[in-house]
């Protein structure tokens, strides 16, 4: 069932949660999706049910500016909102979901066992939040990026972006031209120290599991090794032959998790439980 977090000065956040009835309060896993993603993409629902069956309350949410809407959360019906997304908003979104889970699910969850899981771009967001928010007890990053700044345009392309105010990225699946307004870059530069994944990883004092596919075609494996080098209490698991989405795609029609994602989920369960 979907829930809505209404906020006074920000767009609402859509989320859902899975758990198996329990006589004891459950540890929490909060999952953050990646770039051009959403909570109901591909096999994420199956992943959530696997965590629920393993004894967790699993929460997944849409970032407020991911391009979906409350009434149409699949795909990207609000490209204007997508264009005004930035990393600072995503950090705030995740913190708001953490606070919501503690205030709204206190009868179900163990509020002393809040754990987070981020895929791809959100691996950076979860690392930043975990370094700042003392409520978070454990972090897993899945196919995570290790740097945001290097992904921005540079040189003449950056100047053109500034002059035009927007540049577009084509979504290969939906064929939409997805806008990025220049505020995205400005916000990063204004908050660079707080939004540095390296800075965040160096500050981490909690257990951190880094999972990366050896055949990741989108975020190269060396970024996983970088995170492992910076994050003092980290473990690195490399899944042989796994791609960026660990075998999942959208839509996902099987009732079973893809093999590589199933391996990753089992690694997460073992890590969160120990």
RODO-2510 file (C-alpha; in nm, 4 decimals, decimal comma):
residues 274
     n   res          X          Y          Z
     1     x     0,0000     0,0000     0,0000
     2     x     0,1320     0,3443    -0,0903
     3     x     0,1767     0,6144     0,1721
     4     x     0,2312     0,9844     0,1117
     5     x     0,4621     1,2106     0,3104
     6     x     0,3178     1,5610     0,2805
     7     x     0,5689     1,8398     0,3421
     8     x     0,5061     2,2096     0,3935
     9     x     0,7650     2,3517     0,1551
    10     x     0,8552     2,0561    -0,0666
    11     x     0,6855     1,8142    -0,3025
    12     x     0,5272     1,5085    -0,1380
    13     x     0,7068     1,1733    -0,1289
    14     x     0,5380     0,8466    -0,2271
    15     x     0,6496     0,5311    -0,0476
    16     x     0,5440     0,1815     0,0474
    17     x     0,6639    -0,0808     0,2922
    18     x     0,6651    -0,4581     0,3290
    19     x     0,6841    -0,6706     0,6408
    20     x     0,5723    -1,0096     0,7682
    21     x     0,3626    -1,0000     1,0884
    22     x     0,5916    -1,0344     1,3873
    23     x     0,5628    -1,0377     1,7672
    24     x     0,8878    -0,8434     1,7909
    25     x     0,9752    -0,5094     1,6362
    26     x     1,1539    -0,5356     1,3037
    27     x     1,4815    -0,3864     1,1830
    28     x     1,4323    -0,1477     0,8902
    29     x     1,5840    -0,1265     0,5427
    30     x     1,5107     0,1933     0,3504
    31     x     1,5840     0,1638    -0,0222
    32     x     1,6677     0,4572    -0,2492
    33     x     1,6432     0,4179    -0,6285
    34     x     1,8897     0,5532    -0,8829
    35     x     1,8912     0,7988    -1,1737
    36     x     1,5907     0,7722    -1,4059
    37     x     1,4515     0,5223    -1,1570
    38     x     1,1477     0,4792    -0,9349
    39     x     1,0497     0,2568    -0,6445
    40     x     0,8411     0,0192    -0,8586
    41     x     1,1042    -0,0272    -1,1296
    42     x     1,1885    -0,3774    -1,2432
    43     x     1,2464    -0,6304    -0,9670
    44     x     1,2572    -0,3893    -0,6717
    45     x     0,9214    -0,5154    -0,5431
    46     x     1,0469    -0,8740    -0,5419
    47     x     1,3609    -0,7549    -0,3653
    48     x     1,1464    -0,5875    -0,0995
    49     x     0,9446    -0,9022    -0,0406
    50     x     1,2654    -1,1033    -0,0060
    51     x     1,3847    -0,8676     0,2669
    52     x     1,0431    -0,8817     0,4362
    53     x     1,0502    -1,2613     0,4362
    54     x     1,3959    -1,2442     0,5953
    55     x     1,2564    -1,0506     0,8908
    56     x     1,2928    -0,6850     0,7935
    57     x     1,0525    -0,4005     0,7379
    58     x     1,1473    -0,2852     0,3882
    59     x     1,0623     0,0688     0,2778
    60     x     1,1038     0,1978    -0,0769
    61     x     1,0171     0,5450    -0,1982
    62     x     1,0228     0,7747    -0,4981
    63     x     1,2477     1,0761    -0,4741
    64     x     1,0213     1,3811    -0,4801
    65     x     1,1650     1,5130    -0,8073
    66     x     1,2232     1,1827    -0,9870
    67     x     0,9749     1,2782    -1,2608
    68     x     0,6816     1,0728    -1,1388
    69     x     0,3743     1,2033    -0,9621
    70     x     0,1636     1,0787    -0,6714
    71     x    -0,1142     0,9735    -0,9106
    72     x     0,1174     0,8460    -1,1840
    73     x     0,4314     0,7141    -1,0131
    74     x     0,5422     0,4872    -1,2974
    75     x     0,7757     0,6408    -1,5531
    76     x     0,8031     1,0162    -1,5970
    77     x     0,4871     1,2187    -1,6398
    78     x     0,6347     1,5307    -1,4759
    79     x     0,9527     1,6125    -1,6656
    80     x     0,9537     1,9692    -1,5347
    81     x     0,9945     1,8361    -1,1822
    82     x     1,2674     1,6002    -1,3019
    83     x     1,4535     1,8981    -1,4455
    84     x     1,4519     2,0730    -1,1085
    85     x     1,5894     1,7776    -0,9149
    86     x     1,9283     1,8021    -0,7467
    87     x     2,1398     1,6110    -0,4955
    88     x     2,0483     1,8380    -0,2029
    89     x     1,6799     1,7597    -0,2559
    90     x     1,7525     1,3874    -0,2625
    91     x     1,9492     1,4083     0,0637
    92     x     1,6557     1,5897     0,2250
    93     x     1,4082     1,3372     0,0823
    94     x     1,5930     1,0420     0,2332
    95     x     1,6208     1,2117     0,5726
    96     x     1,2476     1,2843     0,5616
    97     x     1,1713     0,9187     0,4840
    98     x     1,3877     0,8115     0,7789
    99     x     1,2004     1,0524     1,0086
   100     x     0,8632     0,9380     0,8724
   101     x     0,9473     0,5719     0,9337
   102     x     1,0349     0,6435     1,2974
   103     x     0,7228     0,8503     1,3639
   104     x     0,4717     0,6484     1,1609
   105     x     0,5893     0,2875     1,1970
   106     x     0,7033     0,2887     1,5600
   107     x     0,4610     0,0086     1,6503
   108     x     0,6167    -0,2179     1,3847
   109     x     0,9831    -0,1258     1,3640
   110     x     1,2853    -0,1240     1,5887
   111     x     1,3740     0,2453     1,5747
   112     x     1,7267     0,1658     1,6947
   113     x     1,7906    -0,0455     1,3826
   114     x     1,7496     0,1863     1,0830
   115     x     1,9534     0,0731     0,7827
   116     x     1,9733     0,2168     0,4316
   117     x     2,0378     0,0762     0,0840
   118     x     2,1117     0,2839    -0,2253
   119     x     2,1444     0,1802    -0,5891
   120     x     2,3657     0,3602    -0,8420
   121     x     2,3366     0,7396    -0,8048
   122     x     2,1534     0,6859    -0,4748
   123     x     2,4557     0,4972    -0,3455
   124     x     2,6110     0,8406    -0,3142
   125     x     2,3012     0,9887    -0,1509
   126     x     2,2838     0,7097     0,1064
   127     x     2,6567     0,7438     0,1805
   128     x     2,6134     1,1174     0,2424
   129     x     2,3100     1,0649     0,4658
   130     x     2,4760     0,7806     0,6570
   131     x     2,7765     1,0031     0,7285
   132     x     2,5532     1,2803     0,8684
   133     x     2,2550     1,1069     1,0274
   134     x     2,3459     0,9210     1,3475
   135     x     2,0182     0,7276     1,3380
   136     x     2,1513     0,5117     1,0508
   137     x     2,3182     0,1951     1,1787
   138     x     2,4331     0,0183     0,8603
   139     x     2,4760     0,1124     0,4934
   140     x     2,4722    -0,0933     0,1757
   141     x     2,5608     0,0640    -0,1580
   142     x     2,4709    -0,1286    -0,4707
   143     x     2,6509    -0,0479    -0,7989
   144     x     2,7217     0,2923    -0,6473
   145     x     2,8907     0,5918    -0,8023
   146     x     3,1883     0,7320    -0,6101
   147     x     3,1842     1,0880    -0,7459
   148     x     2,9197     1,3325    -0,8661
   149     x     3,1272     1,6211    -0,9991
   150     x     3,2924     1,4189    -1,2761
   151     x     2,9479     1,3357    -1,4163
   152     x     2,8600     1,6953    -1,4943
   153     x     2,9260     1,8530    -1,8309
   154     x     3,2522     2,0438    -1,8619
   155     x     3,4278     2,2875    -2,0949
   156     x     3,2212     2,4261    -2,3802
   157     x     2,9326     2,1901    -2,3042
   158     x     2,9082     2,3304    -1,9514
   159     x     2,9143     2,6863    -2,0849
   160     x     2,6378     2,6002    -2,3332
   161     x     2,4327     2,4494    -2,0496
   162     x     2,4730     2,7707    -1,8500
   163     x     2,3743     2,9878    -2,1475
   164     x     2,0804     2,7689    -2,2500
   165     x     1,9678     2,7024    -1,8937
   166     x     1,8883     2,3394    -1,9752
   167     x     2,0264     2,0298    -2,1426
   168     x     1,8434     1,7107    -2,2301
   169     x     1,9226     1,3427    -2,1818
   170     x     1,7326     1,0856    -2,3856
   171     x     1,5721     0,8025    -2,1941
   172     x     1,6490     0,4961    -2,4021
   173     x     1,3539     0,2993    -2,2655
   174     x     1,0791     0,5628    -2,2832
   175     x     1,2349     0,7751    -2,5627
   176     x     1,1648     1,0907    -2,3606
   177     x     1,3982     1,3904    -2,3724
   178     x     1,4588     1,4475    -2,0021
   179     x     1,5615     1,7996    -1,8957
   180     x     1,8295     1,9039    -1,6516
   181     x     1,8127     2,2716    -1,5568
   182     x     2,1352     2,4533    -1,4757
   183     x     2,0325     2,4823    -1,1103
   184     x     2,1422     2,1175    -1,0770
   185     x     2,5062     2,2157    -1,1313
   186     x     2,4762     2,5392    -0,9320
   187     x     2,3368     2,3548    -0,6309
   188     x     2,6224     2,1053    -0,6419
   189     x     2,8899     2,3748    -0,6586
   190     x     2,7286     2,5728    -0,3749
   191     x     2,7179     2,2589    -0,1573
   192     x     3,0180     2,0710    -0,2934
   193     x     3,1787     1,9891     0,0399
   194     x     2,8536     1,8418     0,1804
   195     x     2,7763     1,6582    -0,1449
   196     x     3,1180     1,4991    -0,1917
   197     x     3,0801     1,1213    -0,1767
   198     x     3,4500     1,0885    -0,0940
   199     x     3,4191     1,3255     0,2028
   200     x     3,1152     1,1338     0,3248
   201     x     3,2797     0,7922     0,2860
   202     x     3,5886     0,9095     0,4752
   203     x     3,3656     1,0219     0,7656
   204     x     3,1650     0,6980     0,7875
   205     x     3,1903     0,5209     1,1214
   206     x     2,9275     0,2522     1,0633
   207     x     2,9501    -0,0854     0,8854
   208     x     2,9275    -0,0404     0,5072
   209     x     2,8758    -0,3148     0,2507
   210     x     2,9715    -0,2268    -0,1075
   211     x     2,8290    -0,4564    -0,3780
   212     x     2,9319    -0,4118    -0,7390
   213     x     2,8912    -0,6166    -1,0547
   214     x     3,2156    -0,7143    -1,2257
   215     x     3,0532    -0,6405    -1,5640
   216     x     2,8792    -0,3158    -1,4674
   217     x     2,8555    -0,1215    -1,7934
   218     x     2,7251     0,2019    -1,6366
   219     x     2,9318     0,2539    -1,3215
   220     x     3,2750     0,1007    -1,3581
   221     x     3,4019    -0,1411    -1,0944
   222     x     3,6857     0,0939    -0,9959
   223     x     3,4262     0,3196    -0,8298
   224     x     3,3389     0,0368    -0,5927
   225     x     3,7075    -0,0048    -0,5125
   226     x     3,7347     0,3701    -0,4457
   227     x     3,4463     0,3589    -0,1974
   228     x     3,6049     0,0588    -0,0276
   229     x     3,9349     0,2459     0,0035
   230     x     3,7693     0,5503     0,1635
   231     x     3,5114     0,3833     0,3888
   232     x     3,7050     0,2489     0,6874
   233     x     3,4510    -0,0109     0,8042
   234     x     3,3544    -0,1336     0,4585
   235     x     3,3439    -0,4709     0,2899
   236     x     3,3511    -0,5078    -0,0887
   237     x     3,1625    -0,7859    -0,2665
   238     x     3,2136    -0,8181    -0,6427
   239     x     2,9536    -1,0311    -0,8197
   240     x     3,1009    -1,2066    -1,1209
   241     x     2,9450    -1,1240    -1,4605
   242     x     2,6809    -0,8999    -1,2984
   243     x     2,5728    -0,5824    -1,4800
   244     x     2,4591    -0,2484    -1,3390
   245     x     2,1081    -0,3665    -1,2463
   246     x     2,2251    -0,7153    -1,1422
   247     x     2,0236    -0,8800    -1,4148
   248     x     1,6981    -0,6917    -1,3591
   249     x     1,5202    -0,4812    -1,6199
   250     x     1,1893    -0,3003    -1,6573
   251     x     0,9340    -0,4392    -1,6764
   252     x     1,0303    -0,7529    -1,4808
   253     x     0,7755    -1,0266    -1,5491
   254     x     0,9266    -1,3230    -1,3677
   255     x     0,8108    -1,4189    -1,0185
   256     x     1,1754    -1,4832    -0,9295
   257     x     1,4615    -1,2435    -0,8688
   258     x     1,7368    -1,2514    -1,1321
   259     x     2,0324    -1,4613    -1,0198
   260     x     2,2769    -1,1771    -0,9570
   261     x     2,0256    -0,9622    -0,7705
   262     x     1,9323    -1,2652    -0,5610
   263     x     2,3000    -1,3041    -0,4693
   264     x     2,3190    -0,9358    -0,3763
   265     x     2,0058    -0,9564    -0,1605
   266     x     2,1452    -1,2552     0,0279
   267     x     2,4697    -1,0661     0,0883
   268     x     2,2656    -0,7739     0,2227
   269     x     2,0598    -0,9968     0,4528
   270     x     2,3739    -1,1590     0,5970
   271     x     2,5346    -0,8159     0,6460
   272     x     2,2345    -0,6484     0,8066
   273     x     2,1764    -0,9406     1,0422
   274     x     2,5286    -0,9845     1,1764
***
